[in-house]
């Protein structure tokens, strides 16, 4: 056990870069499609979530999280966990990686890979919807690919948006969501909303819409009109269709057909923008296979440094 690295958040942060991660995610999707399994255990309001993935040629990862809402009353983190990374050849444990490190880089990197292919390269105005931890990661990630961009933040609770704006250089607070969406080249949304916030009537030619927050069957961040106005891409058909309300609700109602979902990352060459006027929309569903790809990238960078 003493020879197995335990990679902390701080140690990992110092080694990673967003372009390198998205390149690693692209390469991972050139390997055989992942086998994925999720398990949930409950005790009252507490939850144990384990997400496992196995990719032939890349190895195995099991990402485990404990969600204890009562911890907030004693100023302890509500979410804790780690990722166990196993060797592809013999199944031996290779590393234990901090849960929050993997989640941050996996989630923002997932969206950034899509934006590298679908957003206009000259995008100048990027709106972040949601001033949580992931909103801060999205600011870092998008800044790496769109250094010329001006960023704004909108959040239901304005004080949280103002706090985020004081932390990050060049970030301004958007007063009105509709006005901000209409003026953005890229809209990246990471909220916990069950009611659509982003309306199709607000969208403008040439925009790229990045939807992250919805992860349950009852959650959505954009309405039917937004999906109908856009060319739709997802990170994985396996982890979005039948699982996430953003996609499943409009499919079930007939607002969109299955043919509207044009490609996932296993067909990355199809992630293309036909012209500067069309609207593209990406649904970030996460998934354990992306945790595996991200954890493997983190371990490779750690080994190169050490």
C-alpha positions in Angstrom: 0.0 0.0 0.0 2.9 2.4 0.7 3.9 2.3 -3.0 0.4 3.2 -4.2 0.1 7.0 -4.7 -2.7 8.9 -3.0 -3.1 12.0 -5.1 -4.6 14.9 -3.2 -6.6 17.8 -4.7 -3.7 20.2 -4.2 -1.1 17.9 -5.7 -3.2 17.1 -8.7 -4.2 20.7 -9.4 -0.6 21.7 -9.8 0.0 19.1 -12.6 -3.0 19.4 -14.9 -4.0 21.6 -17.8 -7.3 21.8 -19.6 -6.1 21.3 -23.2 -4.2 18.2 -22.1 -7.2 16.8 -20.4 -9.6 17.3 -23.3 -7.0 15.6 -25.6 -6.9 12.7 -23.2 -10.7 12.5 -23.2 -10.7 12.5 -27.0 -8.2 9.7 -27.1 -10.1 7.7 -24.5 -13.1 7.6 -26.8 -11.0 6.0 -29.5 -10.8 2.9 -27.3 -13.6 0.3 -27.0 -16.9 1.6 -25.5 -16.8 1.5 -21.7 -18.7 -0.9 -19.5 -20.4 1.1 -16.8 -22.2 0.2 -13.5 -23.7 2.4 -10.8 -24.9 1.4 -7.3 -26.7 3.5 -4.7 -27.1 2.7 -0.9 -29.2 4.8 1.5 -29.5 5.3 5.2 -32.2 7.9 5.8 -31.1 11.1 4.0 -27.5 9.8 3.6 -26.3 8.2 0.4 -23.4 6.1 -0.7 -22.9 6.3 -4.5 -20.4 4.2 -6.4 -19.8 4.5 -10.2 -17.6 2.0 -11.9 -16.2 1.9 -15.4 -14.0 -0.5 -17.3 -12.4 0.4 -20.6 -10.3 -2.3 -22.4 -6.8 -0.7 -22.8 -7.3 2.0 -20.1 -8.2 0.1 -17.0 -10.8 0.3 -14.3 -12.0 3.0 -12.0 -14.5 3.0 -9.1 -15.5 6.4 -7.9 -17.2 6.4 -4.5 -19.0 9.3 -2.9 -20.7 9.7 0.4 -23.4 12.4 0.6 -24.3 13.3 4.2 -26.5 16.5 4.2 -26.3 16.7 8.0 -22.6 17.4 7.8 -23.4 21.1 6.9 -24.6 21.6 10.5 -21.2 20.8 11.9 -19.2 22.6 9.1 -18.1 19.4 7.6 -18.1 18.7 3.8 -21.4 17.3 2.7 -19.8 15.2 -0.1 -16.7 13.1 0.4 -15.1 10.3 -1.6 -12.3 9.0 -3.7 -11.5 7.2 -6.9 -9.7 3.8 -7.0 -7.8 3.3 -10.2 -6.9 -0.2 -11.3 -4.4 -1.5 -13.9 -5.9 -2.8 -17.2 -3.5 -5.8 -17.4 -3.7 -7.4 -14.0 -6.3 -5.4 -12.0 -3.9 -4.2 -9.4 -4.6 -1.0 -7.5 -2.5 1.8 -9.1 -3.7 5.0 -7.4 -6.3 6.6 -5.1 -7.3 10.0 -6.4 -9.2 12.8 -4.6 -12.9 12.7 -5.4 -13.2 16.5 -5.8 -10.2 16.7 -8.1 -11.6 14.1 -10.5 -15.1 15.6 -10.4 -13.9 19.1 -11.1 -11.7 18.3 -14.0 -14.0 15.6 -15.5 -17.1 17.8 -15.5 -15.6 21.0 -16.9 -13.3 19.0 -19.3 -16.3 17.1 -20.6 -18.0 20.4 -21.6 -14.7 21.9 -22.9 -14.1 19.1 -25.3 -17.5 19.8 -26.9 -16.9 23.5 -27.0 -13.5 23.0 -28.8 -15.4 21.3 -31.6 -18.8 23.1 -31.6 -18.4 26.7 -30.4 -17.2 29.4 -32.8 -13.5 30.0 -32.4 -14.1 33.7 -32.3 -16.5 33.5 -29.4 -16.1 36.7 -27.3 -18.9 36.6 -24.7 -19.3 33.6 -22.4 -22.1 33.5 -19.8 -21.8 31.1 -16.9 -25.2 30.2 -15.3 -24.7 29.1 -11.7 -22.2 30.4 -9.2 -21.3 27.2 -7.5 -18.0 25.2 -7.4 -18.5 24.0 -10.9 -19.1 27.5 -12.2 -15.7 28.4 -11.1 -14.2 25.4 -12.8 -16.0 26.3 -16.0 -14.4 29.8 -15.9 -11.0 28.2 -15.6 -11.6 25.7 -18.4 -13.2 28.0 -20.9 -10.5 30.6 -20.3 -7.9 28.1 -21.5 -9.5 27.8 -24.9 -11.1 31.2 -25.3 -8.5 33.6 -23.8 -10.0 36.6 -25.7 -13.5 36.1 -24.1 -15.3 38.3 -21.6 -17.1 36.3 -18.9 -20.3 37.1 -17.0 -22.1 35.2 -14.3 -25.8 34.9 -13.5 -27.1 33.2 -10.4 -30.5 33.1 -8.8 -29.0 34.4 -5.6 -27.2 37.6 -6.7 -25.0 37.7 -3.7 -23.4 34.4 -4.7 -22.7 35.7 -8.2 -21.1 38.9 -6.7 -18.9 36.7 -4.5 -17.7 34.7 -7.5 -17.1 37.9 -9.4 -14.8 39.2 -6.7 -12.7 36.0 -6.8 -12.2 35.8 -10.6 -10.6 38.5 -12.7 -12.6 40.1 -15.4 -15.9 38.4 -14.4 -19.0 40.6 -14.3 -22.4 40.0 -12.8 -25.3 39.7 -15.3 -28.4 41.5 -14.1 -31.0 39.8 -16.2 -30.8 36.2 -17.5 -32.7 36.8 -20.7 -30.5 39.7 -21.7 -27.4 37.9 -20.8 -28.3 34.8 -22.8 -29.2 36.9 -25.9 -25.8 38.6 -25.7 -23.7 35.5 -25.2 -21.7 33.5 -27.8 -21.4 30.6 -25.4 -23.8 29.8 -22.5 -22.6 27.2 -20.0 -25.1 26.3 -17.3 -24.4 24.3 -14.1 -27.4 24.7 -11.8 -29.6 22.3 -9.8 -32.7 23.5 -11.5 -35.7 21.2 -12.2 -37.5 24.0 -14.1 -36.0 25.2 -17.4 -34.1 28.4 -17.0 -32.9 28.9 -20.6 -35.6 29.6 -23.2 -35.4 28.8 -26.8 -37.0 32.2 -27.7 -33.8 33.8 -26.3 -31.3 32.0 -28.4 -29.4 33.7 -31.2 -27.7 32.5 -34.4 -24.2 31.1 -33.9 -24.5 30.3 -30.2 -23.2 27.3 -28.4 -25.2 26.1 -25.4 -23.5 23.8 -22.8 -25.9 22.2 -20.3 -24.3 20.5 -17.3 -26.5 20.7 -14.2 -29.4 18.3 -14.8 -28.5 14.7 -13.7 -31.8 13.3 -12.6 -34.9 12.3 -14.6 -36.8 15.3 -13.2 -34.1 18.0 -13.9 -33.8 20.4 -16.9 -32.0 23.6 -17.5 -33.4 24.4 -21.1 -36.9 24.2 -22.5 -38.2 22.3 -25.5 -37.9 25.3 -27.7 -34.1 25.5 -27.0 -33.6 21.9 -28.0 -35.7 22.3 -31.1 -33.7 25.4 -32.2 -30.3 23.6 -31.9 -28.3 20.8 -33.3 -28.0 18.5 -30.3 -24.9 16.5 -29.1 -24.3 14.5 -26.0 -21.2 13.0 -24.3 -22.7 9.5 -24.1 -26.0 8.1 -25.4 -25.7 5.4 -22.7 -25.7 7.9 -19.8 -28.1 10.5 -21.1 -31.0 8.8 -22.9 -33.3 7.2 -20.4 -31.5 8.8 -17.4 -31.5 12.6 -17.6 -34.6 14.8 -17.9 -32.9 17.3 -20.2 -33.0 14.6 -22.9 -35.6 12.1 -21.8 -38.5 14.5 -21.1 -38.6 16.0 -24.6 -38.0 12.6 -26.1 -41.0 11.1 -24.2 -43.3 14.1 -25.0 -42.3 14.0 -28.7 -40.9 17.5 -28.6 -37.8 16.0 -30.2 -37.2 12.7 -31.9 -34.3 10.3 -31.3 -32.8 11.5 -34.6 -32.3 14.9 -33.1 -29.4 13.6 -31.0 -26.7 13.7 -33.7 -23.7 12.1 -32.0 -21.9 11.3 -28.8 -18.1 11.3 -28.1 -17.7 7.8 -29.6 -18.4 9.6 -32.9 -16.3 12.7 -32.2 -15.6 13.5 -35.9 -19.3 14.3 -36.2 -19.0 17.1 -33.6 -18.8 19.8 -36.2 -20.3 23.2 -36.7 -21.7 23.6 -40.3 -21.7 27.4 -40.3 -21.5 30.4 -38.1 -25.2 30.8 -37.9 -26.4 27.5 -36.5 -27.0 27.0 -32.8 -25.3 24.0 -31.2 -26.3 22.4 -27.9 -24.3 19.9 -25.8 -25.6 17.9 -22.9 -22.9 17.0 -20.4 -24.1 13.8 -18.7 -20.9 12.9 -16.9 -20.5 9.2 -16.5 -18.0 6.8 -14.8 -16.1 6.3 -18.1 -15.2 10.0 -18.0 -14.0 9.6 -14.4 -11.8 6.7 -15.5 -10.3 8.7 -18.4 -9.7 11.7 -16.2 -8.2 9.7 -13.4 -5.9 8.0 -15.8 -4.8 11.4 -17.1 -4.1 12.6 -13.6 -2.0 9.5 -12.7 0.0 9.8 -15.9 0.8 13.5 -15.1 1.6 12.5 -11.5 4.0 9.8 -12.7 5.7 12.2 -15.2 6.3 14.7 -12.4 7.5 12.1 -9.8 
